[in-house]
């Protein structure tokens, strides 16, 4: 390929990537989110979404620029005008990567909650575990830092020649970009070695912390799986079926609408002893195939109606599986069609994640049942849920989810069944029964 075509191809890549790299002046909301998250110790779902989007764009632009630099390296052989132009493109890309990466690292070092969040795996955005630590490791690499210093020295020596070569190649818009990057050039060895040492210390700290987290997760997973399958003795007669019979399930299914929260209970589940209140579990109804089409939601298998987190993970499930319980309450959101669609798409984006046996709502890599609802609705319209201490962890129990939904008038009670052996109730009667199950008056 002629060098003129190589130059134009690289220039298009740089143009596309430049605007996607993070800049302090364009991230005021994300910086505010970081301050609030650090103060409370965790990110809220809407803050989480904004940070992920910015980080995902950065990684995409970063990959494009790294590929561009790698492809240009074999052509940087001579000192001709075209080669100076190629050098200018490569050096501008490297300087942008240095600046934007350093900005994110300093932000994360000042706010550890940011670092922890960015190191979580998030398949929805194509993010693997510890991706941010790898960005840090790359920028702290002695080889990378040495190469950058050599390139910076060459740029300073041939600055006018490089700018002239860019002008003659009709790449004048890139000259202000290089001028903008100059204040960020790193020249002192002390700065370089400080970053390398900082990464080494961080790496040692994270290894011990990561080992502890893995041990605790597997401990909770083993105990959680066992508890999920155990039944309380003497609560129900042997071989007794669920109180929601197939006939009642059919009646309830016909009354459900997309976005309904299904809060359920198995009378004899051993987990009832470890979870607060009468209601231990929640799922989110996605609607029938025709209802989803009306909302403009991507097509799913016609047997799918619910997204629900159980010990086998966050999965799309048939309504018959979710309604195979002893007690149920249906909460219906008071949202516009646009907001409802956004909430359902949010929930569906978490499908495929593992179950979080540690019940840590501060991270989104693994989810429990109520966290699917929490991450779907929090920040949509006026919906807002507060986490509270539950078993020594910040979480949102199904009991608290119901209370907050009713107290803030975010949802209305559509129907309930099985509260103190009561039959199917709707409207005001259902709400009255639900309040009684919460040991409170409405």
Legacy VTK file of the C-alpha trace (Angstrom):
# vtk DataFile Version 3.0
C-alpha trace
ASCII
DATASET POLYDATA
POINTS 442 float
0.000 0.000 0.000
1.401 3.478 -0.884
2.420 5.593 2.083
-0.138 8.251 1.167
-2.925 5.683 1.648
-1.345 4.460 4.892
-1.262 8.054 6.159
-4.915 8.688 5.287
-6.021 5.409 6.882
-4.128 6.220 10.104
-5.537 9.762 10.132
-9.114 8.440 9.922
-8.404 6.096 12.842
-6.969 8.920 14.920
-9.936 11.177 14.135
-12.420 8.489 15.165
-10.569 7.661 18.400
-9.534 11.110 19.598
-12.988 12.286 20.699
-13.724 9.032 22.556
-10.755 9.382 24.920
-11.673 10.728 28.378
-10.971 14.379 29.186
-11.505 16.084 32.521
-13.534 18.900 30.949
-16.075 16.498 29.392
-16.535 14.193 32.393
-18.056 16.523 34.970
-20.949 14.150 35.702
-18.664 11.126 36.015
-16.313 13.035 38.321
-19.275 14.034 40.496
-20.410 10.401 40.512
-16.942 9.335 41.662
-17.039 11.762 44.603
-20.477 10.553 45.679
-19.550 6.895 45.208
-16.365 7.286 47.257
-18.303 9.013 50.041
-20.887 6.229 50.290
-18.458 3.416 49.441
-20.153 2.060 46.315
-21.667 3.037 42.966
-25.403 3.298 42.390
-26.733 1.511 39.276
-27.193 4.699 37.195
-23.698 5.928 38.173
-22.353 2.485 37.328
-23.915 2.653 33.851
-22.354 6.059 33.102
-18.891 4.990 34.254
-19.037 1.757 32.245
-20.054 3.606 29.083
-17.135 6.045 29.392
-14.661 3.266 30.185
-15.979 1.070 27.384
-15.521 3.917 24.882
-12.017 4.525 26.188
-10.985 0.880 25.794
-12.436 0.774 22.279
-10.555 3.945 21.265
-7.422 2.680 23.020
-7.518 -0.582 21.066
-7.904 1.335 17.804
-4.941 3.606 18.537
-2.692 0.749 19.655
-3.501 -1.133 16.456
-2.734 1.983 14.412
0.644 2.495 16.119
1.552 -1.174 15.634
0.669 -1.017 11.928
2.697 2.176 11.376
5.894 0.975 13.079
7.301 -0.969 10.071
6.993 2.170 7.903
8.977 4.480 10.218
12.356 3.838 8.602
13.547 7.021 6.877
13.655 10.742 7.526
11.531 11.779 4.551
8.473 14.008 4.730
6.084 11.038 4.588
7.935 9.281 7.408
7.835 12.416 9.553
4.111 12.553 8.879
3.709 8.933 9.974
5.766 9.665 13.067
3.524 12.633 13.868
0.436 10.422 13.648
2.018 7.714 15.830
3.332 10.159 18.402
0.030 12.020 18.638
-1.764 8.713 19.240
0.788 7.650 21.885
0.546 11.025 23.644
-3.256 10.797 23.709
-3.019 7.327 25.215
-0.509 8.527 27.797
-2.641 11.505 28.829
-6.007 9.740 28.936
-4.599 6.672 30.691
-2.832 8.842 33.265
-6.046 10.790 33.882
-8.017 7.617 34.581
-5.268 6.204 36.790
-5.037 9.364 38.891
-8.838 9.423 39.212
-8.855 5.779 40.332
-5.957 6.270 42.753
-7.754 9.226 44.371
-11.024 7.271 44.526
-10.373 3.546 45.161
-14.060 2.769 44.603
-13.524 3.763 40.949
-10.615 1.345 40.604
-12.588 -1.500 42.133
-15.531 -0.808 39.846
-13.421 -0.664 36.672
-11.659 -3.915 37.581
-14.960 -5.803 37.756
-15.861 -8.060 34.856
-18.847 -6.724 32.929
-19.775 -8.865 29.901
-22.403 -6.332 28.780
-19.571 -3.948 27.892
-17.066 -6.625 26.908
-14.986 -5.941 30.029
-12.918 -8.739 31.527
-11.866 -8.943 35.157
-8.959 -6.637 36.154
-8.944 -4.866 32.776
-8.127 -1.544 34.438
-5.186 -3.032 36.315
-3.842 -4.198 32.952
-4.146 -0.627 31.615
-2.136 0.532 34.628
0.451 -2.213 34.097
0.873 -1.169 30.471
1.463 2.478 31.337
3.849 1.452 34.109
5.876 -0.772 31.790
9.566 0.332 31.729
9.784 -0.606 28.018
6.768 1.521 27.105
7.985 4.471 29.181
11.477 4.295 27.640
10.114 4.166 24.089
7.837 7.098 24.777
10.705 9.195 26.175
12.811 8.477 23.062
9.899 9.414 20.785
9.222 12.583 22.780
12.867 13.627 22.485
12.759 13.100 18.701
9.533 15.114 18.447
11.069 18.025 20.379
14.157 17.978 18.135
12.165 17.869 14.869
8.998 19.654 15.972
8.886 22.211 13.135
9.740 19.605 10.473
6.975 17.303 11.735
4.406 20.118 11.721
5.483 21.070 8.182
5.125 17.460 7.022
1.628 17.303 8.472
0.711 20.569 6.755
1.944 19.310 3.382
-0.108 16.125 3.843
-3.222 18.267 4.494
-3.349 17.100 8.114
-3.344 20.615 9.589
-6.134 19.782 12.139
-3.713 17.432 13.901
-1.173 20.149 14.670
-3.367 21.769 17.389
-3.868 18.298 18.854
-0.111 17.861 19.218
0.180 21.333 20.721
-2.599 20.444 23.159
-0.733 17.304 24.236
2.607 19.050 24.838
1.813 20.209 28.402
1.177 16.574 29.331
4.532 15.251 28.096
6.348 13.373 30.864
10.068 14.018 30.923
11.317 13.319 34.419
12.672 9.914 35.365
11.325 10.466 38.864
7.764 10.540 37.486
8.349 7.404 35.457
9.855 5.399 38.314
7.201 6.674 40.698
4.505 5.207 38.450
6.349 1.886 38.121
6.844 1.605 41.896
3.217 2.568 42.523
2.008 -0.217 40.258
4.244 -2.785 41.936
2.846 -1.853 45.354
-0.703 -1.945 44.036
-0.118 -5.370 42.464
1.124 -6.850 45.738
-1.846 -5.425 47.650
-4.382 -6.674 45.116
-2.954 -10.201 45.114
-3.629 -10.706 48.804
-7.032 -9.018 48.574
-8.034 -11.010 45.499
-7.071 -14.272 47.176
-9.270 -13.472 50.169
-12.207 -12.530 47.912
-11.934 -15.788 45.961
-11.876 -17.884 49.145
-14.888 -16.064 50.578
-16.856 -16.312 47.327
-16.379 -20.074 47.045
-17.209 -20.525 50.738
-20.487 -18.630 50.320
-21.186 -20.420 47.024
-20.878 -23.855 48.603
-23.019 -22.944 51.601
-25.482 -20.999 49.437
-26.049 -23.898 47.031
-26.620 -26.245 49.945
-29.098 -23.926 51.670
-30.963 -23.228 48.418
-31.759 -26.918 48.011
-32.626 -27.677 51.653
-36.187 -27.736 52.966
-37.461 -27.014 56.461
-38.935 -30.144 58.050
-42.508 -30.256 59.367
-43.538 -27.019 57.625
-45.519 -28.769 54.902
-46.851 -32.298 54.529
-44.576 -34.599 52.570
-45.101 -34.436 48.806
-47.426 -31.470 49.202
-47.502 -29.325 46.077
-47.187 -25.573 45.784
-50.145 -23.478 46.873
-50.153 -21.652 43.537
-51.862 -24.400 41.596
-51.665 -24.501 37.767
-55.160 -22.990 37.636
-54.160 -20.021 39.817
-50.910 -19.626 37.883
-52.927 -19.328 34.676
-55.200 -16.659 36.150
-52.209 -14.647 37.414
-50.274 -15.008 34.139
-53.138 -13.461 32.198
-53.110 -10.366 34.422
-49.358 -9.662 34.301
-47.817 -6.776 32.347
-44.190 -6.113 31.309
-42.183 -4.596 34.141
-44.153 -6.247 36.946
-42.020 -7.271 39.915
-42.870 -10.748 41.159
-41.987 -11.172 44.831
-42.371 -14.785 45.913
-42.017 -17.237 48.767
-41.616 -21.001 49.222
-43.068 -21.910 52.624
-40.525 -24.626 53.402
-37.367 -23.103 51.930
-34.447 -23.263 54.361
-33.289 -19.856 53.097
-36.350 -18.287 54.780
-34.519 -18.694 58.090
-31.604 -16.535 56.924
-33.405 -13.764 55.046
-35.333 -10.909 56.682
-39.115 -10.764 56.623
-41.839 -12.845 55.025
-40.726 -12.210 51.425
-37.315 -13.633 50.380
-37.218 -13.617 46.555
-37.938 -11.384 43.528
-38.050 -11.668 39.746
-38.901 -9.326 36.866
-41.635 -10.039 34.345
-40.652 -9.205 30.752
-44.035 -9.830 29.163
-45.291 -12.111 26.451
-43.749 -12.060 23.008
-46.485 -9.764 21.662
-46.184 -7.407 24.661
-42.435 -7.159 24.141
-42.912 -6.431 20.443
-45.270 -3.576 21.329
-42.602 -2.093 23.606
-39.912 -2.514 20.950
-37.899 -5.004 23.004
-35.587 -7.414 21.128
-37.134 -10.751 20.303
-36.737 -13.676 22.696
-37.876 -17.260 22.642
-41.672 -17.406 22.964
-41.350 -19.546 26.118
-39.460 -16.764 27.924
-41.369 -14.378 30.166
-39.155 -13.632 33.198
-35.596 -12.681 34.043
-34.621 -14.091 37.415
-31.433 -14.709 39.406
-31.206 -18.068 41.138
-28.271 -20.224 42.197
-27.660 -21.175 38.540
-27.279 -17.501 37.590
-29.256 -14.715 35.960
-31.390 -16.342 33.283
-34.454 -15.875 31.118
-37.090 -18.284 32.416
-40.670 -19.399 31.645
-43.386 -17.918 33.835
-44.423 -21.385 35.054
-41.037 -21.806 36.763
-41.268 -18.475 38.580
-44.890 -19.014 39.666
-44.223 -22.465 41.112
-44.331 -21.019 44.661
-46.549 -20.814 47.750
-47.055 -17.047 47.997
-46.786 -14.160 45.552
-47.213 -10.399 45.296
-47.135 -8.437 42.035
-45.865 -4.832 42.085
-46.556 -2.739 38.991
-44.313 0.261 38.169
-45.763 3.710 37.559
-43.580 4.600 34.596
-43.949 5.947 31.096
-43.589 3.512 28.204
-40.173 4.981 27.362
-38.867 4.561 30.933
-40.359 1.081 31.220
-38.605 -0.014 28.025
-35.275 1.336 29.302
-35.677 -0.497 32.617
-36.454 -3.810 30.914
-33.531 -3.455 28.505
-31.262 -2.766 31.476
-32.473 -5.905 33.220
-32.117 -8.037 30.101
-28.552 -6.847 29.593
-27.542 -8.690 32.790
-28.686 -12.093 31.496
-25.959 -14.718 31.727
-24.219 -13.389 34.839
-23.410 -15.684 37.747
-25.277 -15.626 41.035
-23.662 -13.575 43.807
-23.467 -15.820 46.855
-21.608 -13.066 48.733
-24.573 -10.653 48.340
-22.332 -7.689 47.488
-24.530 -5.051 45.811
-21.545 -2.750 45.307
-20.362 -4.770 42.314
-22.252 -5.811 39.179
-20.190 -8.810 38.086
-22.566 -11.233 39.847
-26.146 -10.555 40.903
-28.741 -11.833 43.364
-32.478 -11.842 42.675
-33.392 -8.420 44.060
-30.299 -6.860 42.496
-31.676 -7.565 39.022
-34.696 -5.434 39.958
-32.500 -2.846 41.680
-30.207 -2.390 38.684
-33.155 -2.317 36.297
-35.178 0.397 38.026
-32.858 2.561 40.123
-32.415 5.937 38.411
-35.261 5.325 35.928
-37.799 8.135 36.204
-38.187 8.844 39.909
-37.278 5.321 41.050
-34.689 5.264 43.809
-33.805 2.452 46.189
-31.606 2.705 49.294
-29.305 -0.147 50.283
-29.097 -1.128 53.943
-26.999 -3.407 56.132
-28.198 -6.974 55.763
-26.095 -9.706 57.344
-23.148 -7.316 57.542
-23.394 -6.327 53.850
-25.045 -3.519 51.954
-27.977 -5.046 50.121
-31.645 -4.673 49.231
-33.768 -7.476 50.615
-37.074 -8.353 48.997
-38.779 -7.083 52.143
-37.043 -3.689 51.865
-37.709 -3.546 48.138
-41.454 -3.830 48.791
-41.425 -1.260 51.599
-39.495 1.337 49.619
-41.587 0.769 46.505
-44.808 1.349 48.443
-43.584 4.189 50.673
-42.249 6.201 47.733
-45.348 5.489 45.607
-43.089 4.070 42.898
-45.195 0.950 42.360
-48.741 -0.158 43.015
-49.882 -3.511 44.326
-51.599 -5.341 41.495
-52.403 -8.626 43.224
-51.252 -11.068 45.870
-51.808 -14.669 46.824
-50.976 -16.919 49.764
-50.430 -14.363 52.541
-51.500 -16.150 55.722
-53.227 -18.735 53.549
-55.413 -16.105 51.896
-56.587 -16.580 48.344
-56.127 -14.322 45.353
-56.651 -10.621 46.116
-56.391 -7.514 43.928
-56.181 -3.731 44.355
-56.778 -2.260 47.809
-57.434 -5.649 49.391
-54.130 -6.965 48.048
-52.262 -3.907 49.321
-53.827 -4.287 52.783
-52.788 -7.942 52.965
-49.281 -7.044 51.785
-48.840 -4.393 54.498
-49.905 -6.945 57.088
-47.289 -9.377 55.786
-44.704 -6.636 56.384
-45.852 -6.348 60.025
-46.939 -2.774 59.432
-50.076 -0.762 58.879
-50.497 1.043 55.581
LINES 1 443
442 0 1 2 3 4 5 6 7 8 9 10 11 12 13 14 15 16 17 18 19 20 21 22 23 24 25 26 27 28 29 30 31 32 33 34 35 36 37 38 39 40 41 42 43 44 45 46 47 48 49 50 51 52 53 54 55 56 57 58 59 60 61 62 63 64 65 66 67 68 69 70 71 72 73 74 75 76 77 78 79 80 81 82 83 84 85 86 87 88 89 90 91 92 93 94 95 96 97 98 99 100 101 102 103 104 105 106 107 108 109 110 111 112 113 114 115 116 117 118 119 120 121 122 123 124 125 126 127 128 129 130 131 132 133 134 135 136 137 138 139 140 141 142 143 144 145 146 147 148 149 150 151 152 153 154 155 156 157 158 159 160 161 162 163 164 165 166 167 168 169 170 171 172 173 174 175 176 177 178 179 180 181 182 183 184 185 186 187 188 189 190 191 192 193 194 195 196 197 198 199 200 201 202 203 204 205 206 207 208 209 210 211 212 213 214 215 216 217 218 219 220 221 222 223 224 225 226 227 228 229 230 231 232 233 234 235 236 237 238 239 240 241 242 243 244 245 246 247 248 249 250 251 252 253 254 255 256 257 258 259 260 261 262 263 264 265 266 267 268 269 270 271 272 273 274 275 276 277 278 279 280 281 282 283 284 285 286 287 288 289 290 291 292 293 294 295 296 297 298 299 300 301 302 303 304 305 306 307 308 309 310 311 312 313 314 315 316 317 318 319 320 321 322 323 324 325 326 327 328 329 330 331 332 333 334 335 336 337 338 339 340 341 342 343 344 345 346 347 348 349 350 351 352 353 354 355 356 357 358 359 360 361 362 363 364 365 366 367 368 369 370 371 372 373 374 375 376 377 378 379 380 381 382 383 384 385 386 387 388 389 390 391 392 393 394 395 396 397 398 399 400 401 402 403 404 405 406 407 408 409 410 411 412 413 414 415 416 417 418 419 420 421 422 423 424 425 426 427 428 429 430 431 432 433 434 435 436 437 438 439 440 441
